[in-house]
Amino acid sequence: MKAVALNLIRFTTTAAMASIAAFIGWRLWVHYEMEPWTRDARVRADIVAVAPDVSGLVSEVLAHDNQIVRKGDVLFRIDPERFTLALRQSEATVVGRAAALDAASRDLARYRALDAGNTLAVSKQQVDAATSAQAQAKAAYQQAIVERDIAKLNLDRSEVRASVNGPMTNFELRPGVYVTAGKGVAALIDTDSLHVDGYFEETKLSMIQVGDRAAVHLMGESADLIGHVEGIAGGIEDHDRSSGASLLANVNPTFSWARLAQRMPVRIALDSVPAGVKLIAGRTATVVITPAGDAKPKFALFPKH
């Protein structure tokens, strides 16, 4: 009797353990194969190359590396003396061209008055010449105004300002350095564009919709970030195809039978960021997607690092 009871206990225990193992195995299979989550995610942001619009010697640096700046803040100044002199020269040119235009306009008015009186003191050819001279003087005056405005713009652009909000990175500029127009001297990270790019297997894209809730866990952080799916990439690079000399498709003939699912970028907009969490572009993250109507992730075991 005791042997039967013992065997029954062993059978019940084995069956219970097998059921638990089967349930855990099934849940793990569903979690890894059927539910939309990924450990392959990164914090991303738009990077603005800080570059001067004019060339010259740096006279003053007002920002430093890793400083958080606001849009419109002056980062550094280029020696304005040359641009000031150019503006004064262009302003003098405007005055001279204005005087020439005034004289040409008076001459044209005088010739037209004489021509209207039907006198022989002026010919039609002289009136036409005066009209042409007045038009040329007017064009020269307008050109001088444009050159003056360009000189003023160059003087204004000798102050290089931040175009977005965010921290300066790799900024090592010092006074006395010669900078060239259009050549970047530092990177400015646009904090207003911070988001997370999650790279999901293509087999899970059918379970992801724009607007779905997203839980984001940054490596090294205890609190989770909350966001939503903002968009799904429209395409990725096909490394197995290129164009040949005849502009026809050149497809790599090598094919691996152990074919892995491609990973597609999914953009996650951040709605709620806990206090103290450092959002730094490039940080590693895990993302779990939940349908928009659900209040919490489908699987309770959130896959943190």
C-alpha angles and dihedrals in degrees: 000000000000090000091054092049091048092050090049091052091049092049092047092048093047092047091049092049091047091049092049091048091048091049093048091046091050093048092048091049091050091045096050098035107029109028121078108241135119140188089203101089135122138196107244136187139172112266119213118201108224105222131160120243092215133041125240149099118310108241101177137016115202101175134055138207115293092009115145108232134185127231109277097024114138109245100181141339131231117217102276099196096094092047092047091054091048090052092050090049092050091048090053089050090053091053091050093047090048090054091049091050091049092051092047091049092052091049091050092049091050093050092047091051091052092046091050089055090060091233124152092231092095133034130214089249091058091051091051091048091051090049091052092047091051092050091050091049090050092050091048090051092051090048090052090052090053091049090049091051090049090051090050090049091050090052091051091047091054083084107071111209134190112262096197140020118266148077125312114237131196091004110159101149117143134187113274096036116127112231126196125221112260096012114119119236100179144359123251116200114216103224091187088067097051112137141141125256112205118194107214128186112256090239089068099048092093088064094054123081132176108266096030116141116257128200112202125196118191118210109258095018126107098201123071125229121227123217144137138242107271099177148336121233115257094217148346134217117280104218093183093064133061138153120266129213090275091052090247121133113275106203121192106244093208113102127182114213090206090070116185124209115259117243118234124201115244116189116223119198113209116233101171127026117182117235114267096026110130110220103203121170109249098030116142118246143178118222129199118190121210127182112264094250096052119096097209140015116288094239119050095207096082106203101236122173 
